[in-house]
Amino acid sequence: MDALGFLLSDEFLGAIMPVVVFWVYSGFYLVLEPYCHNYRLHSKQDEDKNNLVSKSTAIKGTLLQQFLQAAVALLLFVVTGPSEAKPSTEEQSSSFMVLVKQIIIAMLVIDTYQYFVHRLLHHNKFLYRRLHSIHHRLVVPYAFGALYSHPFEAFLFDTVGGSLSFLISGMSPRTAIYFFSLATIKTVDDHCGIILPGNPFHILFRNNTAYHDLHHHHGGKYNFSQPFFIMWDKIMGTHMTYTLEKRVEGGFEAKLAKDLKEK
């Protein structure tokens, strides 16, 4: 395979596209941010005041994590074998359903793995202090801070979780391009801090920007689920209910629902 063929291969694209998608989608929110005062969960002043790490540090940490993840992903794709051959005419009618099945399985696998690892990182004081507290230095989350974390946590949480979802679902590197790009977009959206009207992620998923924002703002005791569904929070009793209310000065505030406040 020549250099151009390698750069266009499913294996290389499966490793690099989530990185590209991350910065493109984060850039979308960065450009949109000055016009979103009435849709923010927190003011720009709160973001600058409460966050404990600079944006340049968050960018450097994210780039390091993405380099390591892309390298591991490329190695995994190469070791598990070449991409699937193009399906025959007879196979094409069922190929879409196979892809959907694999993506749903991958969603359930990564959600299950990340819920319990995420919860452990909060409940174990040593792991929280040494690892997960770095991510929570972003008290007010923003789009391109979504992946900022300790490098070892990034490996344990995202790289291992992603590898398991890839292997258990049986997806090909080509399918992985779509799945991990979707998971990346979803993660960025969950941290963007902006409630855009008509956002399909807010319509299709209860695990969204406001849901995860409450996790960052209430001691990390609830809403561990990510990136897709909230089933494990429901099952394990860590689901935090909330209501969205308009602020007088503009924007929204996610408030705990009355039944949780009274506990």
RADANOR-V859091 format. One record per helix or strand of 3 or more residues. SS is the DSSP state (H for helix, E for strand). FROM is the first residue (numbers start at 1). TO is the last residue. If there is no record, write none. Layout:
SS&FROM&TO / SS&FROM&TO
This chain:
H&3&7 / H&10&35 / H&37&39 / H&44&50 / H&55&80 / H&89&123 / H&125&130 / H&132&137 / H&143&145 / H&151&169 / H&173&191 / H&200&204 / H&209&217 / H&231&236 / E&242&246 / E&252&256 / H&258&261
